[in-house]
Amino acid sequence: MSKIKMKNPLVEMDGDEMTRIIWKQVKDILITPFVDLKTEYFDLGLKNRDLTNDQITLDAAIRTRELGVAVKCATITPNAQRMEEYRLKKMWKSPNGTIRAILDGTVFRTPILVDCIQPFVSTWRQPITIARHAYGDIYSGSEMLIEEPCTAELVLTRPDGSVRRQQIHQFNGPGVLLGMHNTDQSIIGFARSCFKYALDLGQDLWFSTKDTISKTYDHRFKDIFAEIFAQEFQEDFKKAGITYFYTLIDDAVARVMRSSGGILWACKNYDGDVMSDMVAAACGSLAMMTSVLVSPDGKYEYEAAHGTVTRHYYRYLKGESTSTNPMATLFAWTGALRKRAEMDDLADLALFADRLQAASLAVIEAGVVTGDLKNLVRLRDVRVVDTVDFLEAVAACLTRDAQS
C-alpha cells in the first residue's frame, strides 16, 4: 500500500517511562507503515523538562495553539521522591496543567467500550463522558507550609491601591495553606464547550459542584452555567430533546451509579480528574479511556488518560516482557489524526483513523488482550500477549481490512 499523505503537521509531545516506550511502538508498528507522518516533535520527558527549565512544555503548548492539533504521551508530575530519583532542579508543575492553562478549554474523557467487557456498574448500558474544566483550581494554586502561629489572610489590591482583606484562618501552630483561583472568562468557555458537546452527542448534560459549602467559588460556576444555558442554549436543547441538569457533586455520584449512562457529566478540574478515573475503572481499565482537550477557539490536544505505568517500566528496564495496554495511547493518535484530517480535508487519513480503531477493538473481541483485560473479557478463549504482539495483531487486522 502507498502511504497516506498529510498536508500539515500536528504537534507531537513525547513523555515518560513505559508510555514513552509504547509511544514509539505505536508509531513504528501502526502509524508510520501506513501514513507519511508529519509532526513537530517536543520531548516532554522529565529529564528534558528539567534541562530546559520546563520551557519545552510552554513551547509545545504555544505551537499547539498555532497548528491546532496535538497528540501527547503520558508524563510524570514530580513529587519529592521523583525529585530525588531524577535529581531535578525543582519540583516542576504538571505538564498537563501547564498546557491546559495556556490553551484553556475543557477535557472530554470517554471510556473505550467493547462488547466482550461489561462495566462493573450493571446499570450502565452506554458510555459516560466526563467533561473536565481544564483551568485553574488546585492545578495552578499557590501553596504554603505554615511553621508557626500566624494569621492567614486573603489580600486583594485594587488598581487604585486600595486593599481588601479577609481572614482565612488563625493558626495556633503548624499547618498548610492553599490559594486557588478561576476566572469568569474560563468558566464561560467551559460552559459553552459543555453545552456544544452535549448537542453534538445528543445527550443530557449534568453539571455538579459543591455550592452549598463553597457559596462564592463553586456558586459562581453554577450561576454562569445557568446564565449561559438560558441565554444561548435552552431552545437548542429543547429542539434536540435533551436536558441540562445541575446538582451537588455528591448527589451526582449517587445518581450516576443508578443511571444507564449515555450522559455528559461536567465537573470542575479536580472533580473531573477523579471521576474520569472512576468511570474508566468501572468500565474495565484506566487504559481504556479517550481524552481530548478542546480549547474555546477550537484547538485540540489528544492524550492518554492514565499515568506513565512506572511498575511496568522498571520491569522493562530489567529486560522483562510487559503486557501493557496501549489502547489509550493508540486512540490518542487516531483522535489527533482524524482531527488533522478533518481540518485539512483528508478523507483517506480520517478513514485510516477509523479503521485503526476498529481493528484494535476487533483484536480484543477476538480474545487477544493485554494482561489488564484478562479477567474482564467475557470470552471462552482468551490469549494474553505482550504489548508488541498486541500491536502487531492490530496491524495484521488493519492490513487484512485494507486489502479486502
Secondary structure, 3 states (H helix, E strand, C coil): CCCEECCCCEEEEECCHHHHHHHHHHHHHHHCCCEECCEEEEECCHHHHHHCCCHHHHHHHHHHHHHCEEEECCCCCCCHHHHHHHCCCCCCCCHHHHHHHHHCCEEEEEECCCCCECCCCCCCCCCCEEEEECCCHHHHCEEEEECCCEEEEEEEECCCCCEEEEEEEEECCCEEEEECCCCHHHHHHHHHHHHHHHHHHCCCEEEEECCCCCCCHHHHHHHHHHHHHHHHHHHHHHHHCCCEEEEEHHHHHHHHHHCCCCCEEEECHHHHHHHHHHHHHHCCCCCCEEEEEECCCCCEEEEECCCCCHHHHHHHHCCCCCCCCCHHHHHHHHHHHHHHHHHHCCHHHHHHHHHHHHHHHHHHHCCEECHHHCCCECCCCCEECCHHHHHHHHHHHHHHHHHC
